[in-house]
Amino acid sequence: MAGAPFNSLLQRTRLRFLNREAKAIVDREGRIVVYLAGRPKDDKTWDANSAEASQALKTAREVCEKDYREDQVKHPRGCYPIMHAGYSHGGGPKASASNSQTWGTTDLQADALRCLTTCRAFKRIAGFASSAFRMAAPRLFAHYVQVLKDIREDRPYLKRPFANSVFPTATFNLGPRAVTLPHRDAANVPYGWCAVTALGDYNPKLGGHIYLWELKMVVEFPPGSTILIPSAVITHGNTPIQEGETRQSFTQYCAGSLMRWHLFGLRSAATLARQDPKLKEKIESNAPERWAQCLGYFSKLDELPADHAAAAAASA
């Protein structure tokens, strides 16, 4: 079905089907921890939109074919070119203190990124993923909004890749066979969600599934579909696709380093230690309580109506 290395995994998991209907995966306490957003309901233009986005990735890959650094093609997630847009924190002189994220891209790649971030198809995908995030985790979404608002007020030059999406960072996995290896995204905020949208031309019943290892689940992942997962704490990847098929993907997330920078009063850990060592010690000693607070950002199914009402009242 998806290659011999995955036979044992498939035999001991529940195969979930990601179709046009959204589905939530909850933990033993009823919290929504993974959201299968699928695609916009009854939108007959979505397949064409996904194909347009896929073509944009193909064009970017071909334009920049001889312009990638080795670490942009060979990385922990697999062997295919990637490009990033948005902003983060840390990373030395190339991405210091919440600067715009270029990570050493060339002028040619910067032009390709501008084409991708202004592409109508990607704007629609980014907006849908952000709306799905708001729908399934309104408290966590509101937390993102407030933290990133504070950061942008301090550094107004920072721009999100897509104005209609809450996420400050986006990654374009250009393909043509962007099948990821088992991994966790250490850069993502541990209690946050990463929005992953599959693109390309492959048979989702025969390959390209996304597997969530600790949950013992394999999910059919058709082109044009979106899933939201806590990618920093759940090992995930894709099953192989068939010969002659193509697969790409588009992800949006918020770096954990940005959340830490905000927690430390819009400064680095080193600066906090130098300016206010007692506060740094207090923050570190409160880690267990802070983790419980972070879990509280995840809504339970029966809490969603009240959480949406509270979020609407707070933003009014």
N, C-alpha and C positions, 0 to 999 in steps of 0.2 A: 504493500500500500504506500508506504512512505520511505522505504529503505530498510534493509536488514538491521542496522544499528538501533532502530527505534521499535523493533518488534516487541521486545520485553516491556518497553514503556507503554505501548499501545495496549498490551494485554492486561496491564494492571491499572489502567485509568478508565475514567468515564469519558467517552467521546462526546463532546458538546458541539452542537451545530450553531454557528454564528450566522443567522439569517437576517431578514429585514426587521425582525422584532427585537427590541432591546431586552437584555437579560442581565440580572444582577447576581453575582456570586457573593454570598455572605459568610461570615465566620460563625463560630459557635454562639457568639453573643448577639448575632443578628446584624452586625455591622456590614455595610456594603464595602467589600475590599477590592473587588474587580467588577468592572462594568463593561459588558459587551454592548457597545452602543450601536453596532451595525452600521446603518446608513439612514439618511432622512427617509421617513415613511412616505410612501406613495409619490416619491420624486422620480418621475420618468426621465429626467435629464441627468441623473447621477452617474449612470454608466458612461455617458459621453463626457461628463466632467472628469471622471476618473481617468478616462483614456487621454484627455487633454493634459492632465497632470503627469501621467506616465510619459507622454511624448516630450513634455518640457524637461523631465529628468534625463531622458535619452539625449536630447539636444545638448543639455549642459555637460553630460558625460563626454559626448563626442567633441564638443568645443574645447574642453579642458583635458583631453585625453593624454597629452604629453606634458601636462603642467602640474601633475600631482606630486607631492612629496611621498616618500615610501610609506610613512605612517598614516597617510590618508587612504592608502590602498590595502595595506596589510595592518590589521588592528585586531584587538581581542574579539571583536564581533564577527570577523570573517575576512575575506579577501575581495573587496569591492570598494570603489571610491565613495568617499563621504565628504560632505561640506556642511558647515555650521553657520547659523545666522543668529543674531540676537546679542544678549549680554549675560555675563556671569561675573564671578569674582575670583581673584587669585590667578595662579598659573604663571607667575613671574612677570617679566616685562612685557610679554605679548598679550597679557590679559589681566593687567593689574587693577586692583581696587574698583571693580565694576565698570571697567572700560567696555566699549563696544567690542564684540567678539569677532576677531578676524583670524586668530590663531595662525598667523603667518601665510594667509592666502595671498596669491599673486593678484595683480590687477585684472588678469583674465578671469580668474575665479571670482573676484569681487563683482565683475560685470555679470557673470553667470548667476551669482547669488541674487543680484538685483533683479534679474529676469525672473527668477523663481519666486522671490518674495513679492513681486508685483503681478504675478500670474493670477488671473481671475480664478482659475480652477483651484489653486492652492489657497487662495483667500477663502473660498467656500469650504474647503476641507478643514482649514484651521478654525473657522468660525463654528462649524458643526461640532468639532471635537471639544471646543471650549464650552459650547452650549450643553453638550452631553455631560461635561464635568460639572457644570453648574446644576444640572438637573439631578444628578446622582449623589453629589456631595456638596450641598449648598454651604455647609459650615466651613469645609476645607477650602472651597472656592472663595468665600468671603475672606478667609485668612490670607490667601494668596493676594487678593485684591488690595488688602490693607498694607501688607508688607511691601509689595511692589510699588504702591502709591507713595509710601514713606521714602523708599529708595529713590524714586524718580523725582520727588520734591527736593531731595538733597543733591541729586545729579540729573538735572532736567534734560541733559543731552542724550540720555539713554533712551533707546527706542526698541520696542518690541518688534519682532519680525513681521507680525500681522496685527494691525490695530484692532481687529475684531476678535482677538484671542487673548486670554489672560496670560498665556505662557510667555516667558521672556526669552526662551531659547528654542530653536528648531534645528533639526538635523535632517539632511536630505541624503538618503542612501540610494545611490544612483544606479545600482545594478551593473550589468544586466541580470545577475543572479544573486540578489541580495538575500541570501538565506543565512540567517545569523546562527552562530554557534551558541551553546549554552553559556549564559553570562548573567551577571547582575550589573546594573548601571550605578556604579559607586558614586558618580557625580550627581545623581539625582537626589533630591531631598528624601531621606529615608521614609518619612511618613507621607510623601506626596505621590501623586499619580503622574505617570507618563502616558501621553496619548500616542498610540501607534496606529497608523493607517497603512494598509497594504495596497500596493499598486502593481501593475504589470499585466501579463497575459499568461495565465496558468490555470490548470484545472484544480480547484480547491478541494475536490474530493479525493484527489490522488496525491496531493502534496501542498506545501506551503502552510501547513497547520502551524499555529502557535501553541507551544506546550508550556505549561506552568508547573514546574517540576515538583515543588513542595506541596502543591495542591493536588498532584496526581491527575492532572487534567490535560487533555489535548483538545484544541478548539479549531474547527474549520474556519479558515480566515480568507474569505474571497476577496479579490481585488475591489477596492472601493470601500471596504469595511474598516471600522475603527474600534479599538479596544482601549480601555483605560486600566492600567495596572500599576501597583507599587513596585516599579522596576528595580529599585535599589535593594529590595528584600526578598523578591521572588525570582528564582532562577528561571530564565525563559530563553526561548530560541525558536527556530523554525525547522520543520521536517523538510527534506529535499523536495525539489520540484522535478518534473519530467524533462527528459532531453528535448531541446528545442524550445522550451518555455522560458519566459522572462519573469523576474520578480524584482520590484523595487519597494521602498517604504519611506514613510515620512513620519517623524516623531517630534513631539513637543514636550517640553519639561521645564522644570525650575531647578537650578543647581542648589544643592544643600549648602554650599559655601555662601550663597546669597542670604539664605535664611540665618546662618550663623552670624554673618556680618551685621544683619539687622538686629539680631538678639544682643550682640555686643555693643549696640548703640551706634551703628553705622561706622564701625571701625574694625580693624583686624584683631585677632586674638593677641598678637604681640603688642599692639598699641594699647589694648585694654589692660593687659598685664602690667604695662609700664605706667599707665595713667591711673588705673584704679584696681590694684591687685586684689583688694578685698571683694569687690564686686565680681571679679573673674572667679574667685574661689567660691563665692556664693552661687553663681550660675552653675558651676561644675558640680557642686554638692547637691543641687536640686535636679540633677539629671533624671532620677526615677519619677519625680513628680511631673517633670516636663514631658516625659514620654507618655504618661497617663493623659496629660492634657492633649497631646498630639493625637492619641487614639480617639479622644473625644471629638475631634474634627470629623470623624467618619459617621455618617448618619445610618440609622437603622431604617428598614423599609417602612415601618409604621410611624417613624418620626418625620418622614419627608414632608408631609403637608405642613406641619408646624415649623419645620426648619425653613421651608420656603417662605412662609409667612413672616417669620422673624427676620430673614434676610431682606425681604422686601421692605419691611418697616424700618430696618436699619439704614437702608439706602435711600429712603424717601426724603 
